[in-house]
């Protein structure tokens, strides 16, 4: 089942744009972090495609195309595929805002990298242009939102992997701590290591297995968030991303791709 918000009346065309224009695609979610429970997780993938000229210069916006094994509104189960392919311009806009989910794709390598052409390689090499203090503040915001979700202060308390002993969603808590850890790594090194390296991986898996009380998880989140705030001030990175560099890449990427791209209507 494919779902698109590109406002393209022909779903098949939206799918062809996502597939034929794809420049980068990889496995994301728990698997790429080395934090999965075999036999329990779905398969999350993310990609980037170059849209045809009429979706950039014309009136047809292409935001992203989604494929899900399960119908819309139904939770994914073990082995189900959730794939999101962003248009290149939308992807870069999200990366400029510091989205931890989107930025992850820039650091995927090896067996988790499913598709990458020359433009995809150049997009990954563009990663330093997105890293700045604004990125750090975005990570802090995500961590705080996850903390409030754990406490039930934002939407409903997550229960998909509920700890029978401590009464909180352990997978959700693990990813909150993982985002904080990777945010600090990105600010201080300019890179995100995938999978998560030891000893942090083992500490995160303890949380996922429900071996850590919620109070301690919240303490760790508070400590990591405070450390992330310090890194924002001390890392010496620019206040804002290098938008000019990103803009030059976008213009060049679209020109080169359109010179060889076939019309998805044919």
N, C-alpha and C positions, 0 to 999 in steps of 0.2 A: 504494500500500500504506500503510495507516494503522496505527499502533501506539500503544496508550495504556497508561499505568500507573495510570489512574484507578480500576481494579478494577471498572469498569462492564462487566457481562456482555454488553451490546449495543454492539459497536464502532460501529455506525451512530449510536447516541445520543451516544457520546463525541465523534464527529466533529461532530454538530450542535451540541453544547454549545460546542465550540471555534470553530465558524464563526459561529453565530447570536449567540453572546455576545461576539464579538470587539469590543474597544474600541480596540485599537492593534496595528498590524502593519507591519513594515518589512523591508527587505533588510539583512542583516548580512554578516559574512564579508569577504573581501578587497575585494569590490565597493564597499561603503559607505566603506571606508578609502581608495579610490583606488589600491589596491595589487594589482589583478588582472592576470593575463596573459590577454588575450582568447583565447577558444577553448580554454582549459585548465582553468578553474575551474568548480566546480559553483555552484549558486545557493542560498545560505543565507538563510532567512527566520525571523523570530521574531515571535510575537504574544502578546497577553494577552487573556484572556476572563473574563467574569464568570460564575461557576458558578451554577446554580439553587439555591434554598434548601436542598434536601435534601442537597447536597454540602457545605454549611457547617454547618447546624444538625442534620443527620442523620448517618447512619453511612457514607455513601458518599464517600470521599475522592477528589477530582479533583486530581491533581498537574499533569499536562500531557498533551497529545495531540501525537503525532508523525506526520508524513507524510513518507515517503521514496520517491523514484522507484525506487531499488534495493531489493531485499529486505534485511531485517535481517541484518547481518553482512557485507554486501557493500559495498566502498568506492564512494563516489559518483564519477562521472566528469564530464567537461565537459557542462554544461547540465542535469545532474540537479538535482532540487529536494530540499532538506532543510529541512523546516518544523517548528518546535516552537512550540506555543501553550501558554503557561502559564496556569493558573488565577491570578486576580488575587492571592489571598492568598499562593500559593507564589512568585509573581514578587516581591512586596514582601519576603518573607522573604529571598530570595536577594539582593535589592538591599541590604537592611539588613546583610547579611554582607559587602558590598563586592564582589560578583562582577563582574569587568570585563565579561564577556560580557553579562550581564543589564543592567547600567547603561547599556550602549551604546544600548539601545533608547530611552532617555529623551532622546537628543540627535539622533535621526535626523529629518531634514527633507527637503523638496523631493521630487524624483522617487523617492528611496529610501523615502519614507513611503507605504505602499500603502493603509493604512486607518487612520482615526482619527476617533472620534466625540467628543462633549463630554467624556465621562469619560476617554478617551484623552488628550485635550489637558490635562486637569487632572492626570493621572498624570505627564505629561512636565513640567508646571510644578512638580511635587512634588520634582523632582530635588535641590534644595538640602537637603532634609530627610535625604537618604541620605549626604551627603558629610561625612566626619569622619576623624579619625585612624585609626579602625578600617578605613575604606575604604583608606587608604594602606597599612596593614599587609597587607591582603588583596592589593593589587597587588604588593607586595614578595614575598609568598608565591607568587603566580602566576609572577612573573619567575624566582624561584629554582627553581621546579618545571620551567619551560621550560629553564633552563640545565642542570639535571641530566638532562633528557631528551636534550638535545643531546650530552651526554657519555656517554649510555647508562647513567647511574646510576639512572634511574627508568624502569621498563618496558624496552622495547627501543629502541635508537637509531632515530629516525625516518628514513625513507628515501624518502618519497613524492616529494620533489623533491630528489634527491641531486645535489650538485655533483660533477661528474666530476673536477674538479681538486682540490677541497679536502675532499671526502668527508663532507659533512654535509647534512642536510635544510634547504635554503635557505629554503623557505616557512615552516617551523617557526621557524627562527632569526629571520626577518623579523618574525613576529608576536610573538616574545618581546621584541624591541626596541620594537616598536610599543606593546605593553602598558605597558612602562616609560615611554615618552614620553607616552602618554595619561594615565597615572597622575599624572605630574608636572603635566601641564596641568590635570587635574581638581582637584588639591589647591591649586594656586596661582590658578586662575581660576574654579573652580566649574563648568567647562564642558569638553566634549570637542568639538573641531572636526572635522567630517566633510565631505569627505575630509581626510586628513592634509595639512597645509599644507607648502609648500616652506620651507626646503630639506630638511626632515626626510623628506618623501616620496621624494625622489631618493636619499637615503642608504639608506632602507629598500629601495628597488627594486634598488640595487646589491647588497645582501645577497641578495635573492631571485634575482637573475640569477647568483649564485655568483661574484661578482667580488671578494669580500672573504674572506680566509683565516679559518678557524674561530678561530684564536688572537686575531685582531683583533675578531671578533664577541664572543667571550667577554670581552675587555677592555672593549668598549663596554657589554656587559651589566652588568659589575661597576661601571663608572662610573655608569651610569644608575640602578642599584639603590642605590648609595651616595647619589646626589643625591636619589633618592626618599625615602630615610631622612631626609635633612636637611630635605626639604620637610615631612615629617610633623611634625617638631619646630618648624619655623619659620613654618608657614603661618597659625597663629592660629585654625585651625578647631576645632570642638568635639571632645572625645575620643570621643563616642558620637553616633549618629544621633538625629534627633528622632522617637523612636518614638511619642510622643503625637500629633504631627501626622500621621504615617502612619496611625496607628490611627483617628483621626477621619476621614481620607479613606476608609479601607476601610469603615467603618460606613456612612458617607453614600453611598458608591458602590454598595454592595450594596442598600441600601434603595431608592435611586432606580432601579437597574436592575431589581430584582424587581418594582417597581410596574408596569413595562411589558413585562417579559420573558415570552415565550410558553413553554409547557411543551414541551421538546424531545421528549417522548414522543408528542406528537400530530402 
